[in-house]
Amino acid sequence: MAFLISYFCGMNKKAILGLILALLVPILCYLVLKYKSDRAVDIPRKYLLDTVVTHIEKGKEISDSIWHTTKDIRLVNQLGDTVNLFSKKGKIIVADFFFTSCGSICPKLTRNMAKLQQSFIRGGDLRNKIDTSIVQFVSFSVDPQRDSVSVLKDYADRFGVSHDNWWMLTGSRDSIYQFAFEEMKVDKFSMEPISPDFVHTSRFILIDKDKLVRGYYNGLDTVSISKLARDIGLLMLEKDTKQKSTVFTEIVNLSWLWLLIILAVIFFMLYMNGRRKING
């Protein structure tokens, strides 16, 4: 360290300024690239646009998209508990529509949902031990007259469902169908044609913590389900849009401590060099 101090003190101002520029330019370029690359993540887009409003800000016309906020619904789960969809605050929700007597796609949908649930319990492909408390799985029965609480409980147990964060819901048929068509828009984003009299779709639906629909996925396709798992992870990392982020808050991190130390040493050397010339 003493050698470095004597070396820098022997340098003239131009050499020190050149050294500062040589260090600062690549550092600043790296910060800019990092700042941009951090925002290059393919975050799941928002669906179900309600309207676009415009307003004048600083003499410019600004357009804002108003996205559809999913309304709550109150039903009964397989344990006999009356619950609201958004009872558990801050959850990312994965939902589907099924019925227990289905002999076609529903068993496979349930098996795939169960695998997805287990992948979160184990950490799965995301490799970061995601807490199951972050995700809530929800299956709406589209045949609630026959899918009683006891029937749903038997069905859930048959597929190894963990009841802690997966609700199989029954209740008012009109409420469920209104929710499916008006809140989830399943008829617009389903691969199969859907009759208004019977909701039968292979879609898994992703809802974020702000109650906005962020994706529709083929629950029968492993590639699509893998994308769903990845998108859940991305939504977990998504910042609260109400919190304004700045470049400063991005770079103030312990990882930059070594850069601050280098700059501090350079400016100290500059100060010592100036004092040496004055005393000399």
C-alpha positions as CSV (number, residue, x, y, z in Angstrom):
1,M,0.0,0.0,0.0
2,A,2.9,2.3,0.9
3,F,4.4,1.6,-2.6
4,L,1.1,2.6,-4.3
5,I,0.9,5.8,-2.3
6,S,4.5,6.9,-3.2
7,Y,3.9,5.9,-6.8
8,F,0.7,8.0,-7.1
9,C,2.2,10.9,-5.3
10,G,5.0,11.0,-7.8
11,M,2.5,11.3,-10.7
12,N,1.6,14.7,-12.1
13,K,-2.0,16.0,-12.4
14,K,-2.4,15.0,-16.0
15,A,-1.3,11.5,-15.4
16,I,-3.7,11.2,-12.4
17,L,-6.6,12.7,-14.4
18,G,-5.8,10.3,-17.2
19,L,-5.9,7.4,-14.8
20,I,-9.2,8.6,-13.4
21,L,-10.7,8.8,-16.9
22,A,-9.3,5.4,-17.8
23,L,-11.1,3.9,-14.8
24,L,-14.3,5.9,-15.0
25,V,-15.1,5.4,-18.7
26,P,-15.3,1.6,-18.6
27,I,-17.1,1.6,-15.2
28,L,-19.7,4.0,-16.5
29,C,-20.2,2.0,-19.7
30,Y,-20.6,-1.1,-17.6
31,L,-23.2,0.6,-15.3
32,V,-25.2,1.7,-18.4
33,L,-25.1,-1.7,-19.9
34,K,-26.1,-3.4,-16.7
35,Y,-28.9,-0.9,-16.1
36,K,-30.3,-1.6,-19.6
37,S,-29.8,-5.4,-19.5
38,D,-31.6,-5.6,-16.2
39,R,-34.7,-4.3,-18.0
40,A,-34.4,-6.6,-20.9
41,V,-36.0,-9.5,-19.1
42,D,-39.1,-10.7,-20.9
43,I,-41.7,-10.0,-18.2
44,P,-45.1,-11.5,-18.9
45,R,-47.3,-9.0,-20.6
46,K,-50.6,-7.8,-19.2
47,Y,-53.9,-9.0,-20.7
48,L,-57.5,-7.8,-20.7
49,L,-57.2,-4.1,-21.5
50,D,-60.2,-2.1,-20.2
51,T,-59.5,1.2,-21.7
52,V,-56.9,3.8,-22.6
53,V,-57.0,7.3,-21.1
54,T,-55.1,10.3,-22.1
55,H,-54.0,13.3,-20.2
56,I,-51.7,16.3,-20.7
57,E,-48.4,16.3,-18.9
58,K,-45.8,19.1,-19.4
59,G,-47.5,20.1,-22.6
60,K,-47.4,16.5,-24.0
61,E,-50.3,14.1,-24.5
62,I,-49.7,11.0,-22.4
63,S,-51.7,7.8,-22.9
64,D,-52.2,5.3,-20.0
65,S,-53.5,1.8,-20.4
66,I,-56.1,0.8,-17.8
67,W,-55.9,-3.0,-17.3
68,H,-58.7,-5.1,-16.1
69,T,-58.5,-5.8,-12.4
70,T,-60.0,-9.2,-11.6
71,K,-63.0,-9.1,-9.3
72,D,-63.1,-11.2,-6.2
73,I,-65.4,-14.3,-5.9
74,R,-66.5,-16.1,-2.8
75,L,-66.9,-20.0,-2.9
76,V,-66.3,-23.1,-0.9
77,N,-63.1,-25.2,-1.1
78,Q,-62.6,-28.9,-0.8
79,L,-62.1,-28.6,3.0
80,G,-65.5,-27.0,3.4
81,D,-64.1,-23.6,4.1
82,T,-65.8,-20.5,2.6
83,V,-63.0,-18.5,1.0
84,N,-62.5,-15.5,-1.3
85,L,-60.2,-15.8,-4.2
86,F,-58.0,-13.0,-2.9
87,S,-58.3,-13.9,0.8
88,K,-54.6,-14.5,0.9
89,K,-53.0,-11.1,0.1
90,G,-50.0,-10.8,-2.2
91,K,-50.4,-14.2,-3.8
92,I,-49.6,-15.1,-7.5
93,I,-52.6,-17.2,-8.6
94,V,-52.6,-20.1,-11.1
95,A,-56.2,-21.0,-12.0
96,D,-58.0,-23.5,-14.2
97,F,-61.6,-24.8,-14.8
98,F,-62.5,-28.5,-14.4
99,F,-65.1,-31.0,-13.2
100,T,-64.5,-34.3,-11.4
101,S,-66.6,-36.5,-13.7
102,C,-64.6,-35.4,-16.7
103,G,-63.2,-38.3,-18.6
104,S,-61.2,-36.3,-21.2
105,I,-58.7,-33.5,-20.4
106,C,-59.5,-32.7,-16.7
107,P,-57.5,-35.6,-15.2
108,K,-54.4,-34.6,-17.2
109,L,-54.9,-31.0,-16.3
110,T,-55.1,-31.9,-12.6
111,R,-52.0,-34.1,-12.8
112,N,-50.0,-31.4,-14.5
113,M,-51.2,-28.8,-12.0
114,A,-50.1,-31.2,-9.2
115,K,-46.7,-31.6,-10.8
116,L,-46.4,-27.8,-11.0
117,Q,-47.4,-27.5,-7.3
118,Q,-44.8,-30.1,-6.3
119,S,-42.1,-28.4,-8.3
120,F,-42.6,-25.3,-6.2
121,I,-42.5,-27.2,-3.0
122,R,-39.1,-28.8,-4.1
123,G,-37.8,-25.7,-5.8
124,G,-38.2,-27.3,-9.2
125,D,-36.6,-26.0,-12.3
126,L,-36.4,-22.5,-10.9
127,R,-33.6,-23.7,-8.6
128,N,-34.2,-21.1,-5.9
129,K,-36.4,-22.9,-3.4
130,I,-39.5,-20.8,-4.0
131,D,-41.8,-20.7,-1.0
132,T,-45.1,-22.3,-1.7
133,S,-46.7,-19.4,0.2
134,I,-46.0,-17.2,-2.8
135,V,-48.3,-19.1,-5.2
136,Q,-52.0,-20.1,-4.8
137,F,-53.4,-22.8,-7.1
138,V,-57.1,-22.6,-7.7
139,S,-59.4,-25.0,-9.7
140,F,-63.0,-23.9,-10.3
141,S,-65.6,-26.7,-10.7
142,V,-67.8,-26.0,-13.7
143,D,-70.2,-28.7,-12.5
144,P,-70.7,-27.5,-9.0
145,Q,-74.1,-29.2,-8.6
146,R,-72.3,-32.6,-8.6
147,D,-69.0,-31.5,-7.3
148,S,-69.8,-31.2,-3.6
149,V,-67.2,-30.6,-0.9
150,S,-66.8,-34.3,-0.2
151,V,-66.5,-35.1,-3.9
152,L,-63.8,-32.4,-4.4
153,K,-61.9,-33.6,-1.3
154,D,-61.8,-37.2,-2.6
155,Y,-60.7,-36.0,-6.0
156,A,-58.0,-33.8,-4.6
157,D,-56.6,-36.6,-2.4
158,R,-56.6,-39.0,-5.3
159,F,-54.2,-36.7,-7.2
160,G,-52.0,-35.9,-4.1
161,V,-53.1,-32.3,-3.9
162,S,-51.5,-30.3,-1.1
163,H,-54.5,-28.4,0.4
164,D,-52.4,-25.6,1.9
165,N,-52.1,-23.7,-1.3
166,W,-54.5,-25.4,-3.8
167,W,-58.2,-24.8,-3.5
168,M,-60.7,-26.8,-5.5
169,L,-63.8,-24.6,-5.5
170,T,-67.5,-25.2,-5.7
171,G,-70.6,-23.0,-5.2
172,S,-73.0,-21.0,-7.3
173,R,-72.9,-22.1,-10.9
174,D,-73.9,-18.7,-12.1
175,S,-71.1,-17.0,-10.1
176,I,-68.5,-19.4,-11.5
177,Y,-69.6,-19.0,-15.1
178,Q,-69.8,-15.3,-14.8
179,F,-66.3,-15.2,-13.4
180,A,-65.0,-17.5,-16.1
181,F,-66.4,-15.4,-19.0
182,E,-66.3,-11.8,-17.6
183,E,-63.3,-11.9,-15.4
184,M,-61.0,-14.5,-17.0
185,K,-62.3,-14.2,-20.6
186,V,-61.6,-17.9,-21.1
187,D,-63.7,-17.9,-24.3
188,K,-61.3,-15.5,-26.0
189,F,-58.1,-17.2,-25.1
190,S,-59.0,-20.9,-25.2
191,M,-57.7,-23.2,-27.9
192,E,-61.1,-25.1,-27.8
193,P,-64.4,-23.6,-28.7
194,I,-66.3,-22.9,-25.5
195,S,-70.0,-23.1,-25.1
196,P,-71.6,-20.4,-22.9
197,D,-73.5,-23.3,-21.3
198,F,-70.4,-25.3,-20.3
199,V,-66.9,-24.1,-19.6
200,H,-64.4,-26.7,-20.8
201,T,-60.9,-25.4,-21.5
202,S,-57.4,-26.6,-21.2
203,R,-56.1,-23.1,-20.2
204,F,-54.1,-22.4,-17.1
205,I,-54.5,-18.7,-16.2
206,L,-51.8,-16.6,-14.4
207,I,-52.9,-13.7,-12.2
208,D,-50.4,-11.4,-10.5
209,K,-50.4,-9.9,-7.0
210,D,-52.2,-6.8,-8.4
211,K,-55.1,-9.1,-9.6
212,L,-54.2,-8.6,-13.3
213,V,-54.2,-11.5,-15.8
214,R,-50.7,-12.1,-17.0
215,G,-50.9,-15.2,-19.2
216,Y,-52.9,-18.1,-20.6
217,Y,-51.1,-21.5,-20.9
218,N,-51.9,-24.8,-22.4
219,G,-52.3,-27.0,-19.3
220,L,-51.8,-30.2,-21.5
221,D,-48.4,-29.1,-22.9
222,T,-45.2,-29.5,-20.8
223,V,-43.4,-26.7,-22.7
224,S,-46.3,-24.3,-22.0
225,I,-46.3,-25.3,-18.4
226,S,-42.5,-24.8,-18.1
227,K,-43.1,-21.3,-19.5
228,L,-45.8,-20.8,-16.8
229,A,-43.3,-21.8,-14.1
230,R,-40.7,-19.4,-15.5
231,D,-43.3,-16.6,-15.7
232,I,-44.3,-17.1,-12.1
233,G,-40.6,-16.6,-11.1
234,L,-40.4,-13.4,-13.2
235,L,-43.5,-12.0,-11.6
236,M,-42.0,-12.7,-8.2
237,L,-39.0,-10.5,-9.3
238,E,-41.2,-7.8,-10.8
239,K,-40.9,-4.5,-9.0
240,D,-43.9,-2.7,-7.5
241,T,-44.8,-0.1,-10.2
242,K,-45.8,2.3,-7.5
243,Q,-42.2,2.5,-6.4
244,K,-40.2,4.8,-8.6
245,S,-36.7,3.4,-9.3
246,T,-33.8,5.6,-10.3
247,V,-30.3,4.9,-11.6
248,F,-28.9,5.8,-8.2
249,T,-31.0,3.2,-6.4
250,E,-29.9,0.6,-9.0
251,I,-26.2,1.1,-8.4
252,V,-26.1,1.7,-4.6
253,N,-25.3,-1.9,-3.8
254,L,-22.5,-3.6,-1.9
255,S,-21.3,-5.0,-5.2
256,W,-20.1,-1.5,-6.1
257,L,-18.1,-1.1,-2.8
258,W,-14.8,-2.0,-4.5
259,L,-15.4,0.7,-7.1
260,L,-15.9,3.3,-4.4
261,I,-12.7,2.2,-2.7
262,I,-10.8,2.6,-6.0
263,L,-12.2,6.1,-6.5
264,A,-11.4,7.1,-2.9
265,V,-7.8,5.9,-3.3
266,I,-7.4,7.9,-6.5
267,F,-8.8,11.1,-5.1
268,F,-6.6,10.6,-1.9
269,M,-3.6,10.3,-4.2
270,L,-4.6,13.5,-6.0
271,Y,-4.9,15.3,-2.7
272,M,-1.6,14.1,-1.4
273,N,0.1,15.0,-4.7
274,G,-1.3,18.6,-4.4
275,R,-0.1,18.9,-0.8
276,R,3.4,17.6,-1.8
277,K,3.8,20.3,-4.5
278,I,2.6,23.0,-2.1
279,N,5.0,22.0,0.7
280,G,7.8,21.5,-1.8
